[in-house]
Amino acid sequence: NLKVGTCLSDFMIRDKKSADFILKNFNSITFENHLKPDAILDQSASKKKGDIVVKFSSTTEKLLAWCKENDMPMRGHTLVWHSQTPNWIFYENFDTKGELVSREVMLARMESYIKQTFEKLDELGYLELFYAYDVVNEAWMEDGSKRDSLWLKTIGDDYLWQAFYFADKYAPDHIDLYYNDYNEQFKTDTLYDFVQTLVDENGDYLIDGIGF
């Protein structure tokens, strides 16, 4: 069935008028901020463990519970993004006072982060709500160049492929994987060429769609 979606914040579920309006008019939810990297990556726990730790805030869990209680399908947003991603995940000992980590370390952190995100949603009983997930957000510029980011700096040009590879590895089959961007009317050729690279060793696509 056709999904008509809107964003959701904690204010909206506290305000009865907003909540009622959403339930009456929409059948898909994307969290405004509460599944973005800076909302679910825990610095102190990561330092203690020596590995990336994904931890949902009480607000994130309240929003997820509201969607489940109201049988609201969800679109996840977003795993890999240049913005709203804490810089500390790219540094030794998860501390920006240190040096940037190597490609190998950052690939391991990326895999752990993506794996844990889907595992945490499953553990809490919310994974079945999701029908789509934005794996990478806003990675290309209008001139056809990759947007500068610490993902690019630490991993290299193939960080986009790696993100989709890990998402495809750990996301269940019922979740479609998306690349999301804006101003795509100026990036059409770039994005077309990019999508052709998102294939595995068997030639199968790692991506299911593009968000506009």
C-alpha positions as MATLAB code, in Angstrom:
seq = 'NLKVGTCLSDFMIRDKKSADFILKNFNSITFENHLKPDAILDQSASKKKGDIVVKFSSTTEKLLAWCKENDMPMRGHTLVWHSQTPNWIFYENFDTKGELVSREVMLARMESYIKQTFEKLDELGYLELFYAYDVVNEAWMEDGSKRDSLWLKTIGDDYLWQAFYFADKYAPDHIDLYYNDYNEQFKTDTLYDFVQTLVDENGDYLIDGIGF';
ca = [
       0.000    0.000    0.000;
       1.089    3.591   -0.608;
       2.995    5.104    2.294;
       2.353    8.763    3.164;
       4.827    9.813    5.799;
       5.866   12.561    8.156;
       8.641   13.207   10.653;
       8.147   12.666   14.367;
       9.634   14.337   17.444;
       8.953   13.835   21.132;
       6.902   17.050   21.240;
       4.486   15.634   18.693;
       3.576   12.587   20.758;
       3.170   14.719   23.896;
       0.812   17.121   22.123;
      -2.547   15.367   21.628;
      -3.594   17.568   18.730;
      -0.373   16.822   16.825;
      -0.516   13.102   17.617;
      -4.144   12.815   16.526;
      -3.403   14.684   13.294;
      -0.521   12.319   12.485;
      -2.564    9.201   13.213;
      -5.424   10.439   11.048;
      -3.366   11.538    8.030;
      -0.167    9.464    7.838;
       0.862    5.815    7.693;
       4.643    6.123    7.853;
       7.019    7.734   10.328;
      10.602    8.986   10.106;
      12.136   10.250   13.339;
      13.268   13.849   13.060;
      16.485   13.335   15.047;
      16.316   10.398   17.416;
      17.870    7.725   15.180;
      20.633    9.944   13.817;
      24.183    8.972   14.831;
      24.639   11.596   17.548;
      21.423   10.393   19.208;
      22.361    6.713   19.445;
      26.164    6.580   19.831;
      27.390    6.594   23.439;
      30.887    8.039   23.973;
      31.477    7.050   27.597;
      30.257    3.473   27.009;
      32.395    3.228   23.875;
      35.499    4.361   25.790;
      34.797    1.821   28.505;
      34.187   -1.052   26.073;
      36.880   -0.107   23.547;
      34.355   -0.430   20.734;
      31.443    1.576   19.379;
      28.376    1.299   21.616;
      24.883    1.976   20.315;
      22.505    3.049   23.073;
      18.984    4.418   22.598;
      17.880    7.289   24.798;
      14.655    7.091   26.789;
      13.130    9.528   24.282;
      14.082    7.315   21.330;
      12.501    4.344   23.080;
       9.329    6.340   23.838;
       9.019    7.298   20.169;
       9.558    3.704   19.069;
       6.960    2.510   21.583;
       4.446    5.085   20.318;
       4.914    3.841   16.746;
       4.485    0.232   17.847;
       1.390    0.989   19.919;
      -0.169    2.727   16.924;
       0.920    0.145   14.304;
       2.862    2.855   12.490;
       5.348    1.634    9.839;
       8.752    3.270   10.046;
      11.568    4.495    7.849;
      14.935    4.661    9.609;
      17.038    7.797    9.220;
      20.047    7.676    9.072;
      23.185    5.556    9.561;
      26.061    7.319    7.754;
      26.017   11.102    7.408;
      28.542   13.937    7.444;
      26.324   15.894    9.851;
      24.974   15.057   13.317;
      27.669   12.410   13.630;
      29.920   12.801   16.679;
      33.545   13.415   15.703;
      34.839   11.263   18.554;
      33.941    8.033   16.734;
      36.750    8.729   14.237;
      39.537    9.169   16.802;
      41.759    6.864   18.828;
      40.269    6.022   22.226;
      37.073    7.801   21.094;
      38.648   11.119   22.037;
      39.146   14.029   19.632;
      42.379   14.912   21.448;
      43.946   11.841   19.848;
      44.788   10.939   16.253;
      42.330    9.849   13.591;
      42.081    6.060   13.465;
      43.262    3.941   10.552;
      41.058    2.741    7.701;
      40.945   -0.768    9.207;
      39.840    0.489   12.626;
      37.173    2.768   11.151;
      35.786   -0.007    8.958;
      35.491   -2.189   12.055;
      33.739    0.641   13.897;
      31.373    1.252   10.985;
      30.456   -2.435   10.856;
      29.949   -2.621   14.615;
      27.779    0.511   14.615;
      25.518   -0.685   11.783;
      25.284   -4.221   13.203;
      24.409   -2.970   16.682;
      21.736   -0.595   15.376;
      19.751   -3.420   13.807;
      20.457   -5.740   16.749;
      19.228   -3.137   19.240;
      15.998   -2.564   17.307;
      15.474   -6.325   17.211;
      16.299   -6.796   20.887;
      13.750   -4.142   21.892;
      11.069   -5.612   19.625;
      10.859   -2.783   17.092;
      12.681   -4.137   14.031;
       9.498   -5.398   12.363;
       8.138   -1.820   12.302;
      10.783   -0.793    9.755;
      10.178   -1.192    6.037;
      13.049    1.080    4.882;
      16.290    2.564    6.198;
      18.454    5.416    4.911;
      21.940    3.917    4.944;
      23.798    6.999    3.672;
      22.563   10.590    3.621;
      23.744   13.535    1.488;
      27.151   12.209    0.410;
      27.416   13.882   -3.012;
      27.872   17.499   -4.071;
      26.176   19.080   -7.065;
      29.469   19.159   -8.989;
      29.778   15.371   -8.821;
      32.376   15.259   -6.048;
      32.003   13.423   -2.751;
      31.119   15.657    0.173;
      34.033   16.092    2.556;
      33.560   14.125    5.776;
      35.511   12.180    8.350;
      33.976    8.984    6.927;
      35.706    9.792    3.639;
      38.915   10.929    5.327;
      39.349    7.829    7.513;
      38.022    5.054    5.266;
      38.551    6.417    1.771;
      36.542    6.662   -1.435;
      34.796    3.321   -0.943;
      33.202    4.223    2.405;
      29.802    4.488    0.701;
      30.073    0.967   -0.713;
      31.212   -0.337    2.664;
      28.217    1.260    4.431;
      25.768   -0.422    2.056;
      27.670   -3.714    2.264;
      27.358   -3.771    6.063;
      23.720   -2.632    6.011;
      22.869   -5.359    3.506;
      24.700   -7.865    5.709;
      22.850   -7.026    8.931;
      19.447   -5.618    7.949;
      16.654   -8.201    7.587;
      15.276   -8.791    4.100;
      12.023   -6.927    4.789;
      13.891   -3.613    5.184;
      14.689   -1.804    1.924;
      17.986    0.092    1.935;
      18.106    3.654    0.595;
      20.515    6.388   -0.342;
      19.008    9.791    0.503;
      19.911   13.272   -0.772;
      18.588   16.673   -1.861;
      18.960   18.732   -5.070;
      19.050   15.482   -7.011;
      17.971   17.285  -10.161;
      21.568   18.591  -10.221;
      23.130   15.218   -9.332;
      21.239   12.839  -11.614;
      24.196   11.507  -13.603;
      26.375   11.287  -10.494;
      23.788    9.306   -8.543;
      23.005    7.048  -11.503;
      26.690    6.164  -11.861;
      27.058    5.774   -8.081;
      24.191    3.300   -7.794;
      25.786    1.082  -10.450;
      28.766    0.591   -8.113;
      26.624   -0.676   -5.230;
      26.795   -4.367   -6.102;
      28.265   -7.313   -4.216;
      30.647   -9.981   -5.477;
      27.718  -11.807   -7.101;
      26.554   -8.714   -8.972;
      23.491   -8.255   -6.722;
      22.509   -4.728   -5.767;
      23.147   -3.622   -2.178;
      20.626   -0.770   -2.540;
      16.853   -0.827   -3.018;
      16.058    2.813   -3.717;
      16.902    6.511   -3.603;
      15.184    9.037   -1.344;
      14.546   12.525   -2.636;
];
